[in-house]
Amino acid sequence: MASSITRLSSIKMSLRRLSWKTQPSQKTSEEVVKPCGGESIRYLLPVELWLRIFEILACDPESMDTNGHNPFFASQSCQERRVQNILALPIIKVCQHWRMLATPMLYQYIVVKDESCLDLLLRTFVDCQRRTCLHVNTYVHRLAVSVQLYTSDNADKLSRVLSLLPNLQIMSFPGSISRKWKGLLSPVILTALSACHESIQVLDFSDSATAPHPFDLRRLLSNTPHLRALTLTRESPRDREDAVVPYLRPLILPELYFLSMRYQSSFPLVPGDQFSSLRCFEFKLGHNSDFSLWRRRLSQYGNHVTAVAVHTGPYRVDMQAVVDMLRDTCPHLTHLSIGPGARWNLPQGLRLPCITHFAVLRGGAAGAHAFFQNLLTIQAPDLQMLRLSSAMALQLALWPELYDQIDSRPFQVQDEFGWPLTSTTLLYRTYG
């Protein structure tokens, strides 16, 4: 008995050595496990529960029973019972506990890279459907399937997998590693996805090597009423927009909050589209002739938009024309991000009315001094935060007199990762 108590005490001491820290905001027994070399993982389990799990390995509960035993039923000696208990039953029980605790976390995000992974995932879900004690498919909230598998050959497998995910919220379409596969997503897969899920909130095509056809995409979106974020970075098939739009039905997505599109063909503009909750819009400018197309789109989408990110790429763009277009089409705009791109500059006296957060993600050292001089002339009375790219922050460190002038302004200055730019951090960037 003394050895059992000693073993339990050692387990408690080992738990304390894991750097468990009680959350200061909540005066409860919830703990934070901080693994070595990694970020904190909040398991949010009471200490008593962790101790109860490990206590099974410490001793046999029956051997600690102080109640009287029936003398007519002889039992094994404590020594034999303890050996059997330590080697078999408690280890199995602890593994079962760990599996129950880890299953919701392990199945929240699933990545399927090849056909063998797809077959294994389907078998796992089918087996779990036959059991009544464990339904791992209900824990899946995010699924990423390589676009190489979005073909007619795997349509049946993917359709069955999607039909077994009632709580799927995030769907992404990562491209192949070689980036050589540029086929279209199979309409059968998108149809299965739209037919099975009204719980989808995020559709991410940002890492995909292809894009769906506008017909198939709108059919999918029409069956996702709770969609909150849509990201499209690839160009759709080059059909004439005036030939495609008349056959596309308007979309009503009342919960769509974020829309990112790099090309006009990725998501053709259809009169009647209603995105009443759209607040964040991201697009790419190719050349000045694109202004008329984006102006039409922003006139339809921008009534409630508060944040806009403009990707310029390698093209020369008139920043004042961009700001004027946004001011005319987005009356509630407060957050503006421009870049990345190296072939544009800020004009003198750039007018930014009502802008509170301004991100300038300009790269390259060419013309950096003139850029900062013009930055000092911007007219932004409500500006609270100025965010610079890492390349521009490094250039700013080379001109202390310019930094002193920028630092004297009433707004804060950060790099693109959110770190404040002070004299100390700039000195570190310069001399390491």
BAKOL-379406 format. One record per residue (C-alpha): residue in one letter; x, y, z. Coordinates in steps of 0.5 Angstrom, whole numbers, plus 500, padded with zeros to 3 digits. Last residue first. Example, Ala and Ser with C-alpha at 12.3 -4.5 7.8 and 13.67 -1.06 7.14 Angstrom:
<pts>
S527498514/A525491516/
</pts>
This chain:
<pts>
G542583427/Y545590425/T540593421/R534589424/Y536590431/L537598430/L530598427/T527594433/T530598438/S528605435/T521602435/L517599429/P511595433/W511587431/G504586427/F507581422/E507586416/D511591420/Q508596425/V508604426/Q503607431/F499613429/P500620432/R506622428/S512623431/D515616429/I514618422/Q519624423/D524620427/Y524614422/L525619417/E531622421/P534615422/W534613415/L537606414/A532603419/L527605414/Q530601409/L529595413/A522596415/M520597407/A523590406/S519587412/S512590409/L510597413/R503597417/L501604419/M496604425/Q491610428/L489614421/D483619423/P486625420/A489621414/Q492626409/I499623406/T505628406/L510623411/L509617406/N511622400/Q518622404/F518615405/F517613398/A522618396/H527614400/A524607398/G525609390/A528602389/A529598395/G524593393/G517591396/R511595398/L506592403/V503599405/A498597410/F493603412/H489602418/T484608421/I482610414/C476615414/P479620409/L485617406/R488623401/L495622398/G499628399/Q505626394/P503620390/L505613393/N509609389/W508603385/R512598381/A515594387/G508590389/P505587395/G501591395/I496595398/S492594405/L486599407/H482599413/T476604414/L472603408/H465605410/P463609404/C466603399/T464605392/D467613391/R472612396/L475606393/M475609386/D479615389/V484610393/V485606387/A486613382/Q491616388/M495609387/D496609380/V498602378/R504600375/Y504593374/P508587378/G503585382/T498590385/H494586390/V489591393/A486589400/V480592402/A476593409/T470596411/V465593406/H458595407/N456598401/G462595397/Y459589393/Q455592387/S459599386/L465594388/R464590382/R462596377/R469599380/W473593379/L471592371/S472600370/F479600374/D481594370/S484598364/N489601369/H493595369/G492588373/L489590379/K488584384/F482583389/E480582396/F474584400/C472584407/R466586410/L460582406/S454581411/S449584405/F452579400/Q446580395/D448578387/G442581383/P446583377/V452577376/L459579376/P463573374/F467570380/S474567377/S473570371/Q475577374/Y481575377/R484575384/M478574388/S478574396/L471575399/F470575406/Y463576410/L458572407/E453571412/P447573407/L449569401/I444571396/L447569389/P444571382/R443565377/L448565371/Y446564364/P446571362/V453571365/V457566361/A457570354/D458577356/E464574360/R467571354/D470564357/R477563359/P476558364/S477560371/E483564373/R486562380/T486565387/L479564389/T477565397/L470564400/A469566407/R462566411/L458561408/H452559412/P447559406/T451553402/N447550397/S447556392/L455556393/L455549390/R451551384/R455558383/L461554383/D459549378/F457554373/P463559374/H467553372/P472551378/A479553379/T485550378/A492549382/S489550389/D492553394/S487559395/F481555393/D478556400/L471555402/V469557409/Q462556412/I460549410/S454547415/E449546409/H453540407/C451534403/A448536396/S453542395/L459537396/A456532392/T455537386/L462539387/I465532386/V460531380/P463537377/S470535377/L475540378/L478542372/G485540370/K491544372/W496538374/K503540374/R503544380/S509539382/I506539390/S499538387/G494543389/P490544396/F483544395/S480547402/M473545405/I472548412/Q465547416/L464540416/N459538421/P455532418/L461529415/L459522412/S456524406/L462528404/V466521405/R461518400/S461523395/L469523395/K469515394/D464516388/A467521385/N474518385/D474516378/S471522376/T476527378/Y477531384/L483526387/Q489531384/V485537387/S488534394/V483534399/A483538405/L477537410/R476541416/H470540422/V471533422/Y468531429/T462528427/N466523423/V469520429/H463516431/L465512437/C460508441/T455506436/R459502431/R457500424/Q458508422/C465508425/D467502420/V464506415/F468512417/T475509418/R474505411/L473512407/L479515411/L483509409/D481509401/L482517401/C489516404/S491511399/E488515393/D493521395/K494527399/V488527404/V488532410/I484532416/Y482537421/Q478536427/Y479528427/L485528432/M482533436/P476530437/T479523438/A484525443/L480524449/M477518448/R483515445/W487517452/H482514456/Q482507452/C489507452/V489508460/K484503460/I488498456/I494500461/P490499467/L488492465/A494489463/L501489466/I500493472/N493490474/Q497483473/V503485477/R498488483/R493482483/E499477484/Q502481490/C496483493/S494475494/Q489473489/S482472492/A479467497/F471467497/F468464504/P472470508/N468475504/H472482505/G471487510/N472494507/T478498507/D479497499/M486499497/S487493493/E481493490/P483500487/D489496484/C495501484/A499507480/L497505473/I489507474/E492513478/F494516471/I487517469/R484519476/L490524476/W488527469/L481528471/E483531478/V487536474/P481539471/L481538463/L481544458/Y486541454/R489548452/I496547448/S501552449/E506552443/G512548442/G519546444/C517542450/P510541451/K506546455/V500543458/V495548460/E490547466/E483548468/S482547476/T478554476/K479561478/Q479563471/S483569468/P489567471/Q489560467/T493555472/K499553469/W502546468/S509546467/L510539465/R514538472/R507538476/L505532472/S511529474/M510531481/K503528481/I506521478/S511521484/S505521489/L501516486/R508511486/T509513493/I502511495/S502505491/S509503495/A506505502/M500500500/
</pts>
